[in-house]
Amino acid sequence: MTFYKKPYFWLTIILLLSAFLRLYHIDGYMEFLGDQGRDVVIVRNFLVNHHFMAIGPQTSIGNMYLGPWYYYLIAPALLVANYNPVGPSILVALFGVATSYLLWVFLSQLLNAKVGLVAAFLFAISPVAIKYTSFSWNPNIMPFFALLFVYAIYQVCFIKKDHYLLLASLSFVFCLNSHYLALLLLPLAGTYLLHYIYQSRPKRRFYRYVLLSVLIFGLSLIPQILFDIKHNGQNIHAIITFFTIRQTTVNLKPYKAIPEMIPLFNQVITRLVASKVDQLGVFVSLILGLSSVFFLKEDKKNRSSILFLWWWLFWGVFGLSLYKQHIYDHYFGFIFPVVFSLVAYVIYKTKYLGYLLFAILVYFSAVNSPLHYPPNNQLATTEKISQFIVNQSHAQPFNLALLAKQNYDPPYRYYIDLQKGQLYTLQDKKTSQLFVICEPSIENCQPLGNPFWDVAAFGIARIDQQWAINNIQIFKLVPNS
């Protein structure tokens, strides 16, 4: 194919396309909800007030906290953007573009540049990959750093470049600060490092790099250790409890994960590669599974490389199969790269069937691209409502409450603080006016008598005024005297 004859030219096109799909009108398409507001509140506090960040975001279950390094990573972007939340989102989008590039680099060495181009292109246009690399959120950097970690392990175990252990350690730090699912990368690394030690009998230099890598990882834990010392081991106790007692979330009987692996494998393929089209996902899953078995037998030259990729995917799917709750798309972040790698390999090896499959996947990715939908404008709406509330407060102190199903108020508090509004929490000060924001997800919003603490704690009140901005209701409550 002429597509393959100028890899650097086509790689440039792919990277430009990847950048366009993630950066086009990013301020309109980016998600800016509770987690994003929380993050910029914390990071701005660090930049303005020099408040040391010892822990990162709280996990959705288990009352555990991640490390703070995602916050430190996005801090320069928020500063350069003059505290506009779009700055960290642009940084995450650039990591998404870098993932396409690193896929090409990795697969060019592991298999060949042609497979790398296909994988980089499929990742660049995947609707799910675009979505999760176009706004600031700690899980969204996982694909890049997971791939960087695996690439470093490959350099050590296949190419015998021992100093890449340092890169492996550093990238794993950011993986673990992205999501604790990064732990599922360790079986892959452990297996191949032990095999490398057994087969190659590395020299003393290798063990020096091992010690330095352990030191890097240990140093990364210092902020969390200081936090636990100050808070009586809160985080470590939560982690231990999660893995030893919380039977409702993680199945501690590995054999029970086996029946869940096939449907989960199909879910991964459907969501990442097949653009959430169920029938196409089943078709691609069957082709991927059957052809991989065939090529493991026939393609002796690349057998070890394909086994490396499948071992990565196996441990990812197996580990996720132990999880008892609903599995969201962002949980797949640490296996995003390997899914696109294996599909690209099968497309390359199956020739005409591969060309057809490639065309089908590209078609559905294009049809389901996020750019086909209007931007949500969450950032602009949040800023507009916050400015409106500040104006309506007439430079007087006020309290704030948000009534929503899947959001909480840090985004509004962030912009109100930027606009110098005199906002107080009810714990700090009860004022003479409470602004209640009611998002469209709440039908027939009734702020009076609402049991939500931020409303109820204000006391008996009446509605003084109410407005609507972009289908979001705003109520001003005052004491009912």
Secondary structure, DSSP 8 states (H G I E B T S, - for coil): -GGGT-HHHHHHHHHHHHHHHHHTTHHHHS--SHHHHHHHHHHHHHHHH--------B-SSTT-B--SHHHHHHHHHHHHTTT-THHHHHHHHHHHHHHHHHHHHHHHHHT-HHHHHHHHHHHHH-HHHHHTTSS--GGGGHHHHHHHHHHHHHHHHTT--TTHHHHHHHHHHHHHHH-GGGGGGHHHHHHHHHHHHHHH---HHHHHHHHHHHHHHHHHTHHHHHHHHHTTTHHHHHHHHHHHT-TTTB-S-GGGGHHHHHHHHHHHHHHHTSTT-HHHHHHHHHHHHHHHHHHHHH--TTHHHHHHHHHHHHHHHHHHHTB-S---GGGGGGGHHHHHHHHHHHHHHTTHHHHHHHHHHHHHHHHT-GGGS----HHHHHHHHHHHHHHHTTTS-BEEEEE-SS--SHHHHHHHHHTT--B--TTT---S-EEEEE-TTSTT---TT--SHHHHTT-SEEEEEEEEETTEEEEEEEE--
